Amino acid sequence: MTVSNRLNTHFEAMLSISIKDAALQKVIVQKTVRLPVRPFGQQTVRMSVPNRSGIELSYTYKEVRPAGVRPDEGISARQTVPFILTPKPGEGPVSTAPLFLGRTRVLLLCLG
């Protein structure tokens, strides 16, 4: 996640991150990070998540404001990390691609 400042003023924000296994309802990581961002600068926060289905990432981003200033309502989001499932190969032979050599058709088989 990258936070960019397009203004000529310094600001600070708090980023609260939660990573959990949705199936087990178990929190894997929960932390809050302070992000000071310089004028026209940016801050990047990197997160690692387990490589399996059902991982949920949620975060809340709020600017830190001085006392007496209306508090920032913040931005919140939650998403389930996509996971690509690939089926296990079958036990029988697999046709990888038919080849045509002249008038003869050759079928390649993988017996793995």
FENMOBEL-V270453 format. One record per pair of residues at least 4 apart in sequence whose C-alpha atoms are under 7 Angstrom apart, sorted by the first residue. I is the first residue (numbers start at 0). J is the second residue. D is the distance in Angstrom with one decimal. If there is no record, write none. Layout:
I&J&D + I&J&D
This chain:
0&43&5.7 + 0&44&5.3 + 0&45&6.4 + 1&41&6.7 + 1&42&5.6 + 1&43&4.3 + 1&44&6.3 + 2&41&5.4 + 2&42&5.3 + 2&43&6.4 + 3&40&6.0 + 3&41&4.2 + 3&42&6.6 + 4&36&6.6 + 4&38&6.1 + 4&39&5.0 + 4&40&5.4 + 4&41&6.0 + 5&39&4.8 + 6&38&5.8 + 6&39&5.7 + 7&38&4.6 + 7&39&6.1 + 8&37&6.9 + 8&38&4.8 + 9&36&6.0 + 9&37&4.8 + 9&38&5.2 + 10&35&6.1 + 10&36&5.6 + 10&37&6.8 + 11&34&5.5 + 11&35&4.3 + 11&36&6.0 + 11&62&5.9 + 11&63&5.4 + 12&33&5.9 + 12&34&5.1 + 12&35&6.5 + 12&60&6.8 + 12&61&5.4 + 12&62&4.0 + 12&63&5.0 + 13&31&6.7 + 13&32&5.7 + 13&33&4.7 + 13&34&6.0 + 13&60&5.8 + 13&61&5.3 + 13&62&6.2 + 13&63&6.7 + 14&31&5.5 + 14&32&5.2 + 14&33&6.4 + 14&58&6.9 + 14&59&5.8 + 14&60&4.6 + 14&61&6.7 + 15&30&5.8 + 15&31&4.2 + 15&32&6.4 + 15&58&5.4 + 15&59&5.2 + 15&60&6.5 + 16&29&5.6 + 16&30&5.4 + 16&31&6.1 + 16&57&6.0 + 16&58&4.5 + 16&59&6.8 + 17&28&5.6 + 17&29&4.4 + 17&30&6.7 + 17&56&5.9 + 17&57&5.3 + 17&58&6.2 + 18&26&6.1 + 18&27&5.5 + 18&28&5.0 + 18&29&6.4 + 18&55&5.7 + 18&56&4.7 + 18&57&6.5 + 19&24&6.8 + 19&25&5.5 + 19&26&4.2 + 19&27&4.9 + 19&28&6.8 + 19&54&5.8 + 19&55&5.3 + 19&56&6.7 + 20&24&5.6 + 20&25&5.3 + 20&26&6.4 + 20&27&6.9 + 20&53&5.9 + 20&54&4.8 + 20&55&6.2 + 21&25&7.0 + 21&53&5.3 + 21&54&5.8 + 21&55&6.0 + 22&53&6.1 + 34&42&6.9 + 36&40&6.0 + 36&41&5.9 + 36&42&6.3 + 51&82&6.3 + 52&82&5.3 + 53&79&6.5 + 54&79&5.7 + 54&80&5.6 + 55&78&5.7 + 55&79&4.3 + 55&80&6.0 + 56&77&5.7 + 56&78&5.4 + 56&79&6.1 + 56&80&6.9 + 57&76&5.6 + 57&77&4.1 + 57&78&6.4 + 58&75&5.6 + 58&76&5.7 + 58&77&6.6 + 59&73&6.6 + 59&74&5.6 + 59&75&4.3 + 59&76&6.7 + 60&73&5.3 + 60&74&5.1 + 60&75&6.4 + 61&71&5.9 + 61&72&6.7 + 61&73&4.2 + 61&74&6.6 + 62&71&5.9 + 62&73&7.0 + 64&68&6.3 + 64&70&6.5 + 92&108&6.1 + 92&109&5.6 + 92&110&4.9 + 93&108&5.6 + 93&109&5.3 + 93&110&6.9 + 94&107&6.0 + 94&108&4.9 + 94&109&6.6 + 95&107&6.1 + 95&108&6.2 + 95&109&6.9 + 96&106&6.7 + 96&107&6.2 + 97&105&6.1 + 97&106&4.7 + 97&107&6.3 + 98&104&6.0 + 98&105&5.2 + 98&106&6.2 + 99&103&6.1 + 99&104&4.7 + 99&105&6.1 + 100&104&6.2
